[in-house]
Amino acid sequence: MYVGNFAASTPDKPAIIRPATGEQLTYRELDERSTRLAKYLRAVGARPGDHLALISGNDLRVMEVYWAALRSGLYITVVNWHLTPAEAAYVVDDCGASVLVVAADAAAAIDLTPGAFPRVSHRLAFGGTLDGFDDYDQAIAQFDASPLADQPRGQDMLYSSGTTGRPKGIKPKLSGGQVHDTMDPYTAVFAPMYGFDADTVYLCPAPLYHAAPLRFCGTITSVGGTVVLMDRFDAEESLALIERYRVTHSQWVPTMFVRMLKLPTEVRDRYDVSSMTVAVHAAAPCPPDVKRAMIEWWGPVIHEYYASTEGSGATFIDSAQAVERPGSVGRDGVLGIVHICDELGVEVPTGQTGTVWWEREERPFEYHNAPAKTEAATHPAHPTWTTSGDIGHLDEDRFLYLTDRAAFTIISGGVNIYPQESENVLTMHPKVFDAAVIGVPNEEMGEEVKAVVQLESGYEPGPELERELLDHVRSRVAHYKAPVSIDFTDELPRTPTGKLVKHRLRARYLSPPATADRS
């Protein structure tokens, strides 16, 4: 399944709609424009296994470039346009892209000086002109849209978000098959799981440079549905678009749920969301209270999966299971088998906490240009087991519960403390807009637990509010796990998909000491 099938059967059906601009691409247009770009790529020498990099916001042409790469046997790396020029240059250079496509309004993320991107031999820009770049539309207009005889299936090669350090390129194997007869892994797993088909209207509120949004939009256009592509997430606008387009499927992260739940009741009740049949969430663990509130509001349409960009494996859980097992991210068995191991790699008994390892028939990825990191993510005794560093445990029915990332674990007085518990409690406090819990240096204990809180508008930071929030957490979690202090901040460092960039936050408290706002 791919866009060419639906260009033939439903040519005038919208494949992608961008409400912010009123633009849309039909299946005929998406198929023809991606074919023209594929022919351009071949003309400039790009061959199967080569790399293309793309820097853009949520523009319709992202999916044109995506499908051109997929029908050319190329790896496509979509780069976060919020990066600094040096950070973006690192990704473009590391992935080895020979072709770079850039949206003109994302140019702040790139280095336009002569000699930048030495590996890139061909540059295209759309939505405006950029020095040193050829015009995208003019370049593809040179080629006709007649079908290609040979269309080897390509793959995305995306980079970790860098929440714990420098991003890593995650390189899957190419299938070797043709795009029209080889299904991509996301479509194979998620289409039957969530009922994606030609009747699907899918709302994408997240940026396409992240794995799940890009891959889910790819899946929807693989099965002939329609993607409603938001430029950026807005809580009320999301509800309005669900009603306007009669959205049937959507994907979220927990922070988006929190933002929608904190809308005034009269705003939430203003919109009809009854068309929604499946609302998927992922990317970060969802506080049980948040999930329960969403199920009460939207009904039993909330589904969660736990996975990673690496594709090591996945668990799945529906609304009924989530109510029965609060905090679980689901059960394995569909894509990979979970093993929980101690720090030596020895499997621990059911119920005990350890590192989450995934068993597959073969290792599904390698880190590009980073064999040591690939080895570190591979089990020392089982070469087909891999991990992304998450910590958790299994119950007796093999439902997985995540505790936190290994890199975020706080060790205080020799005791492991997982900050997610306190974060879950703080997040739903009515005076808290956002919260993070980290370990900061303590001479006696090694580390102590600190919360960093962004308040809702209308509330002023101060000692009384700090005490109120500390008491609130301590009433719900063991005192040794709870923060001993709270700093207030104007904004927490999060990616647009809601992940806390904790290494940036923790850096404020490391040498040289940072002076935090305790006002």
C-alpha positions, 0 to 999 in steps of 0.5 A: 500500500502506498500513495500511488494506489489511491492516486488511481482509485480516489485521485481527487480525495484530500490526502493532507489538509493544512487548516492554518493555510487552507491548503490541501494535497489530493492523492493525485497531487501527492503521487505526481509531485513525489514522483517528479521529485523522485525523478529529480533525485535520480537525475542528480545521482541519488541511489538506493541507500543514499540519504536525504535531509529535510528541514521544515515545519508542518508543510504539505511538502514534507509528505511530498519529500517523504514519499519521494524518498520512500519510492526511491530507496533512500533514507530520509532524515527530517531535522528539527527546525528548532535546532541551532544552526550548529546542531542542525548541521551536525545531524545533516552531516552525520546522516551523510545527506547528499541532498538537502531540502529546506523550507525558507521559513525554517532557514534560521536552523541552517548555516547559509555560509559558503562551504556549509554542509560539505557532504551535500551536493544538491540543495532545494528550497521551497516557500521562498528563496535561499542563497545557494539553494535551487527552487524546489518547484522549478526543479521538480517541474522539469520532470514528468509524473509518469509512473516509475518502473523501479521504486525500491522502498526507502526508510526514514532514518530519524534522530533521537530527540537528544533529551539526554545528550547529543542526538543519535541517528537510528538506522533501520535496514532497508527491506529490498522490496518495491514500494508498492508490494512491501509494507512499512513496519508502522503500517503493518503494525498500527493499521490493523491495531487501530483500524486505519483505513481509507475512511480514517480522518487523522488529526496530527497536532505534533511536528513531523520531524519526530518519529511518531507523527511522521510515521503515522502520517505516512501510515494514513497516506499508505491506506488512503485516509486523510491527514489533518495537519496542524502547524502546531498544537493548540488545545482549543483549536484541536477540539475545533478541528476534531469537530470541523473535520469529523476526525476519527483518529488522532495521536497525542502526548500526555502534556497535550491531554493536560492542556486540554483538560485544563481548558475551562469547562465551558470551552471543553463542552463547546465542541463535539468530539463524538466522531473520535473512535481512536485517540492514541497517546505515546512518547511519555508516560501518562499520569493515571489521573490524566488518562482517567479524566480523558476516558471520562471525557472522550469515552473508551477511545483512549489507546496507548502504546509504548515504543521508541524511535529505535523500533525495538518493540512495543506494548499496547493498552486500551481504555478498559485495561488502563482503568483496570491497571492504572499506570501500565503502558500495556502488554508485549507480544505484538512487536517484541518480547519484554525482559526486565534485567538488573544492572548486570543483564540478569533477568529479575523476577516478576514485579521487580524493577530493572532495565526494559530489554526487547527481544526480537528475531534480529536487532532492528536498528543500529546507531549511525556512525556510533558502533559503541552506542549500538553495543551499549544498547544491545544486551551483552548475552543476547545480541537480538535484545535491545534497550533505550534505557527505560526502567520498569517492571512487569506484573503477573500478566505481563503488563509493563509499568514504566518507572522512568528513564535510567538517565533520570534516576536520582540516587540519594543516600544510595537509594534509587528515586524515580522522579516520574512519580512526583512529576505526575502528582505535581502536573495535575495540581490546579496551580501548576502549568508544568513541572519537572523533578530532577536530582541536584548535588548534595554533599551528604546524600550525593543528590537530593530531589528538587522540583522545578515548576512553571505556574499557571497564570495568575499565581505568584511564586513564593514560600507559601506556595512552595510549602503547599506544593511540597505538602501536596506531593508528600501526601501522595508519595513516600517522603523520601521520594518527594522533592525537598525544595521547589524552584519556580521558572518561567518555562521548562525546556520541552521538545514540541512533542512534550518530552522534558529535555532534562539534561538542559535543566540539570545543567543549571544546577551543576558546576558552575552553580546556577542561581535559581529563582526562588522568589 
